[in-house]
Amino acid sequence: MIWVMNNSVEVRQHGAISVVTLSRPDVRNAVDAATAHALHAAFLAFDADDHARVAVFHGAHGHFCAGWDLQAGARLAQQAQTDQAGPLLGLEFSPQDCVPPGPLGPMGPSRLLLSKPVIAAVSGAAVAGGMELALWCDMRVMEQDAYFGVFCRRFGVPLIDGGTVRLPRLIGMGHAMDLILTGRKVEAAEALQMGLCNRVVPTGQALEAALALAQQLADFPQKTMRADRLSAYAQWDLPLPQALHQEWQRGKQCIEEGLQGALRFAAGGGRHGKF
């Protein structure tokens, strides 16, 4: 089944997996305002779909996403009546607005906290705001000739889709400052070494590998996996006792699912690390 959110965003269903594809080949999948709204709507629809368990976020035509559409920004800058608020229209928010799933971000879904995992299939460029979209995902599968980079550094475009928050949390402050301040290119081998991606695969195989990983996640008992995932996201600024209590509150609601798993183990299933 296929849904077209607009002419640049397509959602295709593969059983329990939703594949969200960004397709703007003329600008290496850079995101303008209409595309941001379509991506936001696509991931909200995925989160609300009881039949969808995992999403794969994919860029068509050889690139993940080249960031914010600077051509669209240039057109805004050339409009005589445009003031500084123009590009920011409808994007202001307060911390209170970030109650899940969350408000629209400049690149679309970057302020959402979904209840289910999203895997990025990264090919070609994942730079500037495109890198921020990849950071928003739970995991990143990267082709061996793909690359990350805060390329917007050269143009003075700020990181406003979570890059300054998620990047240090993911790879540590030292690596993050290197990337944020220099804007340098980070290729797949280095990205894997620093924890910026989770898997590196041959060129042309990111989508296939991400789908296989998504199927693995979709086959697990879902209630427990989602509870553990949300506990990990929600613990960042909590003192240890509160974080442990939060983990317990979520986890204890999944004990029945765990007991069913124990029965499968006792019957011989899933032993010796087999999934």
Secondary structure, 3 states (H helix, E strand, C coil): CEEEEECCEEEEEECCEEEEEECCHHHCCCECHHHHHHHHHHHHHHHHCCCCCEEEEEECCCCCECCECHHHHHHHHHCCCCCCCHHHCCCCCCHHHHCCCCCCECCECCCCCCCCCEEEEECCEEECHHHHHHHHCCEEEEECCCEEECHHHHHCCCCCCCHHHHHHHHHCHHHHHHHHHHCCCEEHHHHHHHCCCCEEECCCCHHHHHHHHHHHHHHCCHHHHHHHHHHHHHCCCCCHHHHHHHHHHHHHHHHHHHHHHHHHHHCCCCCCCCC
